[in-house]
Amino acid sequence: MKQDDRPRTTSCNPIDNRRYLDSGSSSGKSATGRKNIKGQDSCGHKEATGLTNNKLYIQMRNTLSVATWNVQGLKTHTGKLAIIEKELSRYKIDIAGLSETHWIGQGFFKTSLNNYVYFSSADQQNYTGVAVIVSEKLQKYVLDFKAISDRIMALKLNARPNPINIVQVYAPTAASSDVDIDHFYHDVRSSLQNILNKELTIVTGDFNAKIGDTTDNEHIKTIVGKYGIGVRNERGERLLDFAIENNLTIMNTTFQYHIRRLYTWNSPGALFCTIVGIEIKHNCTIDKNNYYEKICQEIEFHAFTNQPGDLFKKIKYLTREFKPKTWAIEDDRGQLKTEINEIVERWRTYCGTLYKEKDPQPSSSFHSDIINEEPDILRSEIEAAIKNLKHHKAPGPDYITAEMLQASGDFGVDILHKLCNMIWHTHHWPSDWTDCSIITIHKKGSPAKCDNFRTIALISHASKILLHIINERLKPYIQP
């Protein structure tokens, strides 16, 4: 059994799995514990349109379960993320904020259970870090992701009548200085100020504060309920002032439960939990080692049986580094864009500039003695073009691979022969053949700059057949 805390990425686009606001009344805030390119004509001009999800909304009348969890480290605990996901699934949690992840960097990835994890941490080893797990069914509603600091991040989801903002935080502990506390609350306050008042805001996370007994706080009943427990500490006073200032409601004080269900923190030194934890870690480590040992045995087998393709594939799998996908991108003025519409527009502009003919050649005075039109496309030309298509290449927007065309036999050749001759006579290409998908692959440098990505255009393999034929017919005229 493999338990992998860092599932492999699939593409550079957060809403792509190919590579393997309405007006409304003001709402309150609460605090709880393949980009598509169209228009590829014969001159090579491309117009980016992009993929948006503005038409998808979370209906506010539906129940949305949001939770938060201080996980006390995920980086060095094999299988812990998978265990957390299964617990969230068991309790039917749609969105979960995680505190104290101990991860490094910022980005997002898709897990082995098809959930999406957005995280924000420091660039070096630390004991902070926040993350938000979004269930598979809600991923399509994500509009914006901001990695603000190693203690604060924000996620926006498209909802009706107004968007939902999830702000996940992890406050400094009691051992931190007042300067760190002031800096933390200043950043949280700035994040909330950037959210429109009509949008619903849910602040989740670990504030490392104790609100205490709230039975005497009837004068601020819109801020706290009457079911707090314990004695309020200094950090609790600071959190209460912050909630009053920003019109936030501390939700875990508004529900009446048995006192054992009101505690949101347990000492990590409990004997039974410690024993179980050690056993789970030990078993996960054994499973992980056995998994990699099996891969090493497969590598030795491929080397012995002279299978270089599978050999290097598995070696690359073992030696590759985990690189989370990034979300934000800079525009041409260096300003960071985080919303999907802005990101798509930036890539549309960039690709339009990238593929634009910079120095058009002046029309030449070429004169040809040939006055007859080119003959119709021969069936033998179609067969040769299909045969020359390369294998193991990603398909275009029609999802038809070269192997599928080559396996179509005489029936496929007849259809393509008729279609290519129709295009030859009408001079009109089918719209499916003029569309392509742009895949972006990060090369080096900052992932927030478009120039640091390599763009790959995926066009229809069927259109390549006609392009190959035209290319072959032009060779006698352009070659010396």
N, C-alpha and C positions, 0 to 999 in steps of 0.2 A: 504493500500500500504506500502510495506516495502522498505526503502532506507537504504542499508547496505554499509558502506564505507570499510568494511573489510570482503570481501566474504570468504567463508569457503574453506579450503584447500582440495585437493583431494588425494594427495599422496606425497611421499617424492621425487619423480622423476619429474623434471620440464617438461618432454616431455611425461608424462604418464597420461592417464585419466581413468585407470582401477579402482582405489580405489577412491570409492566415496567418395692443393691450387695451383691453377694453376699459372704458370708463366705469366707475362704480362708486359706491359710498365708501367712506373711509373705514378702515378696519383696524382693530386693536393689535397690539403686539403681545407676545407671551414669552416667558422664559421658562424653560424646563431643564430639571436636572438632566465617401469617394466623392469628392466634389465633381459635379457633372459639367462637362464642357460641351457646348453646342455650337453649331455653325462652322464646322470644319469644312470649308469649301475647297475647291481644287487649288486655290492659291496658298492654302495652308493657314488661313486666318482662323483664329479661334475666339469665341466669346464665352466667357465663364458665366454660368448661372448659379451653380451651387445648390446645396441641399439645405432646406430650412424645415423647421418643425413648428412654424407659427400656427398651423391649423390644429395642433394637438394641444388639448387642455386637460388638466386635472379638474374634474367637477368638484367644487367645494362641498356639495351636498353629500359626497361620498366620504367614507371614513378613511382617514390617513393616519397610520400609526407611526409616531416619531419617538425615538428613544435616544438615550445617551449612556455611555459606558466608559469608565476609566479602565483601560485594559492593562495598564502597568507594563507596557513593553510588548512589542511584536517582533522586533528585529531578530532577536536571538532565540525565540521560542518556536521551534519547528512545529507546524501544524496548528498553531494557536488561532490564526486567522480563520482557518476552515472550521474550527470548533465554534468560534464566535458566530460565523455565518449560519451554522446549523442551529444554534440557539436562537438567533434572530428569526430564522424561518419557523422554528417551533412556536415562537410567540407571535408570529405573523407581523413582524416589524417591517414596515416599508422603507423607512429611512432611519439610520442609526449614526449618531455622532460618536466618534471615538476620541478619547483623550489619552495623552502620554503614550504615544505609539513608539517613540524612539527611532522612527525611520529617518532617512536622510533625503533632502531634496524636496521637490514639488512635482506634482503631476497626477496621473490617474492610470488605472489599468483595469482590465477585466479579469475576474477571478475564475477559478475552475468551476464554480457553481453559478456562473453567468451573472453575478452581481458586478457592480462597478464601484471602485474605491477611488475617491478623490482625496488627496492628502497634501498637507503643507507642513514642512519641517525645516530645520536649519540645514545648512549645506555641509556641516561637519557633525561628527558624533555628538549626541546630546541626549538629554533625558526629558525632552518635551515632545512636541509633535501632535498634530490633530488630523483627523480624517473623518470622512462621511461615507458610509456605505449606502448605495442606492440600489434597490431591488431591480431586477431585470425589467419588470413591467413598468417601472417609473423612469427608466433611463431615457426614453424618448422624449420626456418632458423637460429635461435639463436644458436651460437656456444660457447659464453663465456660471463660471467657476473662477473665484478669486483666491489665490494663495497669498494672504496678507502678511503673515509672519509665521514663526514656528509655534505660535500659540493661538492664532486666529485664522479662520478661513470662512468663506461665504459661498453658498450655492443657491442659485435661483432656478425655480421650476415654473413652467408655464401653467397657469391655473385660471379658472374663470370663477368669479368676475375679475380677480386681480392675481398677479403672480405671488408665489410663496418664496420667501427667503429663509434659508437655514444658515444661521451663523453659529459655527462650532468653535468653542473656546476651551482653553486650559489655563487657568490662572496660576500665577506663581504660588508656591507653597508658603507656609508660615515662616520658613527659614529665610525667605527672600527679603530683600530690603524694601523700604517704602518707595524708593525710586523705581524699582521694578514693578511694584504694584501700580504706581501712578502711570507709568508708561503703558502698562497693559490696559488699564481702563481708558486711557486716552485713545489707544488704537481701536478698542471696541466701540467707543463713542463715535469715532470718526467713521467707522464702518457703518454704523446705524444711520448716521447723518446722510450717507450716500444712497439710502433707500427711500423711495417715495413713501409718504405717509399713508397713501391708500393701499399699499401693498402689505400683505400679511408677513410678519417677521417672527420667527421662532428662534430664540437664542438657546442653544443646548450646550452642555459641557460641564466641566468640573471647575467651579469657582473657588474651591478650597476655602469655603466659608460656611459658617453655621448660623442660620437665621434664628434658631431657637424657638421658644414658646411665643406664639403670636396671639394669644387670647386677649391681650390688652391692646392690640393694635386695630381696634375697630375703626379708628379715624382714617386708616389707610386700607380699608377692606378691599379697595379695587387693586391694591398692589400685592397684599398677602392675604391668605386665608386664615382660618383660625385653628389649623391642625398642625402647626409646627411643634417640634419637640426639642427638649434640651435647653441649654443656656446659650444665648447669643454671644458670639465673640466679636473681637474688633473687626475682623474681616467680614463678619456677617453684617455689622453696621455699615461698612463700606458698600457691600452688595445691595443692602436695602436702600441706601441713598442713591445709588446708581439706578436702581429700578424705579424709584420715584422720579428721578430726573428725566428718565427716558420713557416714562409711562409704560413700564413693563409689569407684568403680573407673574409672580413667582408661583408656578403652577403646582409644585409638589406640596404646597401648604394649603391647597384649596380642596383636597379630597380626604375624606375620613376613612382611614383604614385602621386595622389592628396595629398596635405600636410596633410589632416586629416587622411590619411591612413598610414602615415609615423610614427606617434607617436606610440610607443610601450608600453607606461605606462600612466595610468590615476590616478589621485588622488583618493584614496579610500573614500574621504569625499563627493563625489557627492551626492546631496540630493536625486535625483530620484533613483539612484542605491541603496542608503542606504535603502529607503523605501521598494523597491522591495525585497532587500535582507532580511530585517527583516520579511516580509510576507512569503517568501519562507522558511526561517528557522523555523518560527512558524508552518507552515503547515507540514513540515517534522517531527518536533518533535511530533505533534499530531498523525500523521500516525504511527510513531515508537511506541509511547505509546499504541495506539490501537492494534497494531500488537502483542506486548508482553502481553497485557491484554487478548487477544484472546487465546494465548498459555496457560496462567495461568488458564483460564476457562476450556480448554481441559484437563489440568493436574488434576483439581478437578473432572472432569467427569470420567477420567480413574481411579482415586482413589476410587470414589464412586461405579463404576461398576466392581471393582476388575480386572483391566487390568494392571498388573505390568510391562509387557514388554513395552507397549506404555507410561506408566507413567514415568519410569526411562529414557526412550529414550528422552522424551521432557524435563525432568529435566536436563539431561546431556547437551541438546542443549542450554538451558538457562544459565547454569553455566560454560560452557567451556570457556577457554581463547583462544584468537586469537593467533596462532603461525604461522608465515610465514614460508614457506619452504625455505630451504637453498640450496645453489648451490655448493660452494667450498668444497673440502674435502682434508685432509692431507694425504700424502703418508707415507710409513713406516719410513721415515727420518724426518718427521715433516714439510716438504715443502708443501705449499698450492697449490693445483691444481684447476684450474678454467675452463679449456677447457673441452668440453664434452668427447673427445677422451681420455684425460688423466684421467678424473673422471671414465669413464667406465673401463679403464684398471686397475685403482686402486681397484675398486670393484671386478673385475675379479680375481685379485691377492689375495685380502682379502678373498673372498668366497672360492677360491681354497685352501687356507691355513686353513680356518675355518672348511671345511668339509673333509679335508685330514685326513686319519687314522694316528694318531700320534704314537701309540704303537701297531703295528700289532701283533696279537697273533700267537705264533708258531703253526705250524701244529700239531694237536694232533694225537695220535695213536689209535683213536677210531675205533673199529671193530664192525660191525653189522652183525647179523645173517641173516638179510634180504637181499636176493640176487635178488629178483624180483623187477622190476620197479614199481613205483607207478601207480595205475590205472588211467584211464582217469578221467577228471573232470566231476562230475555229474551235471545234470541240477539243482538238488535241492541245490547244493553248490552255484551255481550262484544266485539262488533266495534268499538264506539266506544272501549272501554277499551284494546284492543290498538292501535288506531290512535293513541291519545294517548300511548303509551309513548315515552319520550325515547330518542334514538339515542346511540350511543357511550358507554354507561354500563357499568361493570364488572358482571359477573354475580354472582349469589350462589353459595352452596355447590353448586348443581346445574349451574353453568357454562352455563346457558341464557340467551342474550342477548335483548334486546328485538327485534333484527333477525331472530333465528331464529323468534320467535313470529309476527312480522308476515309472514314468508315462508312460514309453515305453511299459509296459505290456508284454504279451507273445512274441510279435514280437521282442522286445529288448532283452529279455532273450535268445531267440533262436540264435540271431546274436552273442551275447557275449559268449554264450556256445560254438558255433563253433569257434569263434576267440580265446578264451582261450585254447581250446584243440589244435588248430594249433600251438600256441605259446608253449604249453606244449610238443609237439612232435618235433618241429623244434629248440627249445631252442633259438629262436630269437625274441626279443621284437620289436614291431613297433617303429619307430623313434618318433612318437607323444607321446608315453608312456615313452620315456626316456628324454624328455624335461621338464623343469619346469621353472617357473618364480619366481624370488626372489624379495620379497617386503621388504623394509627397513623401520622400525619404530623407530623414535628417542625415547630413554628412558630418559636420563638425561645427564648433562654435556655438553661439547662443541659439537655442531652439525657438526664440521669439522673433528671429529675423528670417524672412522668406528667402533671402539670398543664400542661407545656409542649408537649404533643402534642394534635393535633386527631384525634378518633376518627370514623371513617366506618363506618357499618353497611351491609354489602352483603347484601341480602335477595333472595329469589327473585323474578324478574320476573313469574313466573306468579302469585305471591301478590299482587303489586301490582294485577293485574287485578280481583280480588275486592275489594281495598281501595278501588280507585277507584270501583267500583260502589256499595259501602256509603257511601262519602263523598258521592257524588252523591245518593243517596236520603235522606241526613240533612240535606242543605242546606235543603230547604223547612221543616224543623222548627227549625233553629237560626238561620236568617237572619231579620232583622226584616222 
